[in-house]
Each structure stands twice: as structure tokens, then as C-alpha cells.
Amino acid sequence: MRNWADLTMTNAIELNGEDLTPDHLVAIACGAEVTLCPLTLSRMPETHGQLQAAIQSQALMYGVTTGLGPRAVVGLSEEEQSDMSLKTIRGRAHSVGSPLPVGTVRAAMAVRANTLMKGAAGAHPALPVHYVKMLNAGLTPVVGETGSVGAADLMWGASIALGLIGEGEVDTPNGRSAAAEALAAAGLKPYRPGPREGLAMTSHSSMVAAISALSLSRAETVFETAQTAAALSLEGFRGNISPLRFRALALRPQPGQMAAAAGIAARLDESPLHEQGSARRVQDPLSLRNVAQIHGTVVAALDIVDTAVRDEINGASDNPVVLAKTGEVVSSGGYLTPHLTVALGMLAQAFVHMSAAQVARCSKLVNPRFTDLPLGLVQGDTASAGMAPVMKSAEALFSEIMQLAQPAPVYPGGGADGVEDVVTHSAVAAKAMGQIVDRLQRLSAIELMLGAQAVELRQDVDIAPAIRRTVDMIRGVVDRMADDRPMTEDIEALTKSVAQGDFAEP
């Protein structure tokens, strides 16, 4: 499990075009230094030279010797070709809305530097070097939050590129500044893109790949926290954990359920719940009884998203591409991201099921008919509502998760005079995943609070050592509720601990 507090102290991360991971990007987003693999960098001149030879031969190449979009049928003169790169950037730097977080843009810059090193864009090795110099100098182009329909992140890519060529604005360690001034202060020169390089800097899926990778890393942490919360609820409920037994699960194999069950069982190691007759009921509510199946679906979805994200952050999303073995420059569809969109949608739906079960477990914990514990988990006079009213916040969080999990829109597009007639809106799915995780963190914080209260009310019952440590950690953040009090600060404080990954390990 990553130590979130130490991410900015991570050793320099080397990019080689092959094995960048979501956790690497989290560290880079937090400020880690970046380097480039010398061997991989040394291979880039081969495809760069092949591209230059193709240009000299006057071969028709999209966006290089022809125009872009509806102008793809128009050949360019040598003078027009030399101006094409800057026009490509300036003519598409149209991202809008509030600026994306600096860390998100840093991650996208790292993805693009990494994928450029595959050589498919035919770029000069000086281009990924410039991305990395900007990263290590702490210069981050200002990029609006909206600018992609999922057929290459054109507006986002160009907005980043604008800063690299010394135009627009960048965020620096000392505040926001004009890009030209910030580059000069850092001892860097604006990059002057050669033929095809303006397109390489603009047309790629690096931003949506970065957002997805950062969201995935957080999603994995919040899922493991939900595993802890579920185990805590089982202890507080005194649930029947026989449905977690592997022999029972093996009778209907389902992707992810064994891993989910093993994770919860590890948290309940040495719990009296493992003993025959320790459970209060033969059949618990489904949110407790079927936790392996529900959480297993999340495990399976996380695996699919992990594969899709790793392919994106290490793959060439360029068009056209240079084929190093033959020297050909051919059209490619690598910039379209339907697989990533569908994978993120699957994970979103899996989280809907998980969060519904979380709300259901919370509702059972505050109900004495199911737990044999005091109403609202607070012993006191009949005027006390205890922790029961927090269910309104839990249900509201679930409703927002469900709304955010709606599929990204897919429709026949009409861009570029009808040429760009397919979109994926991966950006919608990727940004929604980050918002879903935000809400899951708060929902998990609520379940942790209720579970700890339930466990403490059963003073005469032993619990698993890992669960005892979890309760102690919770009490290090929020006090036990003895009487009605506002819980906003408690929930937010515990949510911060959840976001840090404090409850993500058995």
C-alpha cells in the first residue's frame, strides 16, 4: 500500500514508453522528479528520420503534408508545412472552464512524454525532453477543465502545448505567470515544433489517460477502505460470515469474489465470528450476506480498468504513425478511446452496487430491530436521535453516485465537416469517476463511524485484532457519540483519513 504522505519524496521516475503505472502518475502529480530512459530516447531519431524522409518524398500524410479535419484532402506547400505545427497548436488551444488541478496536468504531461518515446509520432527526442524539463522546473500550463469529446484530447493537448511553446499562462512554484516569462526565469527556451510535432503535441489521449489513472489509484484505495468498513460492520452486527467461505464461493465461481472475500476474511482474522454459533442470525440482510459477490464485482471491474489505463498511458495515441520496421507513415485510429470509456462505466456501475450495500448496512446498524443495539447506536433519553439522522447524508451521497455513474454520452458526431463522426466522451467518464470516489470516501467514513459505535456498544464481545486497531484509529480522529451533536466535522475529518489510505489495509 502506498504511503500518501511520502509521495513528494519519491525517487525520480524514469519514463521509457513501456511501464508507466498509475502510482507513478500519482507521485508525479504530487511533484516527483521525472527522467527519461537514455536507451529509449536514443531510438527516437530512427522514426524521426523516417518521418523526415517521407516529408521530403512529398508523400501524402495527414496533418503533415495535408491539412487537418475537413482539409485533409488539401495538400500543403513547403511554406505551409513549416507553419503547420504552430497553427495546429494555436488553432486548437480552446479548453474552457475552471483550470484543471496542477497535479492532473503534470500527470498528463508525463503521459505524453512517455508515449512520445515509443517513436510512433516521429518526433525529435528534444520534444519529450522539453516536457520533462517543464515538469522538473515546476512549470505547468493552465488548462481548462473541459476540452475533449474522446476522439483525441485536442483542446487539452493544445492548451498544454501552448505553454510549452512559451504562450498562454503556466502555474509556477511562485504563482501563475505568462509562459514566456516563466520559461525565461527557469532558464528554458520555448519549444519550436518541427513538421508534425505540433500535431504530436495536440492530438493524443494523454489527458484522459492521466485523469483515469489518477482516479483509478484513488478508486483502489477507497475500495480497500470499503472492505475494511464492511468487515467492521460485520463485527458490529455480529454477522454470519459463512458466506465468505471459499468452498461455498467456489460452487459458483465469479470474477473477483474470492479476492474480495479473502480481503474481508483477513480483516476478521481471529474474530469469534469464525466460531460455530457465534453469529446472531442464520440469514443476515443481503448487504452483509452478499458482500463477497458485490465487492467481487468491483475487484473484477478494477482489473479491467487497470488494463485499459495501462494501455493508454503506455500506448501510442497518435495519427499518423511511423512504423519503425518499414519506415512507413500510415493513418491510425489509436486516439479513439471506447475501451477506456466502457471500462470506466463498468467500474462506475460496480461502485453503485457497492455503495447501495454500504447504505443498506448503515441503515441496519442504526436499527435495533436488526442489531439488538440502542436506536441510533446511542444510549440515552428518548429524545436523542443518535446517529440515525446521518442516514440522510448517506442516502444523498448514494443518489449522487448513482447519477454520476450514468453512461457517458455516445452519438454520431458531426465534427470536421462530418469526418469526425464518432465520439467516446471518455473525459466525461474519467472525471465522473473522480467525483464518484469523492463521495465513496465520505460514505465509507460514515460506515466506519457507525461500525465503530456498534462494536463499542457490544462491550462483552471480543473482536478481531485488525478490527480493534481500526476502531482505535477511528477514535484517534473522532470521538464516540454519547449524545446528539453536529457530525459534519467528524465526517470530514474521517474522510480525510480515508483519502490518505489510513483504512485501506487489513
Salt bridges, closest charged atoms under 4 A:
GLU18 OE2 - LYS118 NZ 3.37
ASP23 OD1 - ARG2 NH2 2.51
GLU167 OE2 - ARG90 NH2 2.58
ASP171 OD1 - ARG176 NE 2.82
GLU220 OE1 - ARG2 NH2 3.92
GLU224 OE1 - ARG267 NH2 2.97
GLU235 OE1 - ARG238 NH1 2.49
ASP284 OD1 - ARG281 NE 3.98
ASP306 OD2 - ARG310 NE 2.84
ASP318 OD1 - ARG112 NH2 2.38
ASP318 OD1 - ARG196 NH2 3.87
ASP372 OD2 - ARG280 NH1 2.96
GLU400 OE1 - ARG439 NE 2.68
ASP438 OD1 - ARG218 NH2 2.41
GLU447 OE2 - ARG361 NE 2.69
GLU456 OE1 - ARG475 NH2 2.81
GLU456 OE1 - ARG480 NE 3.91
ASP490 OD2 - ARG485 NH2 2.84
GLU492 OE1 - ARG442 NH2 2.86
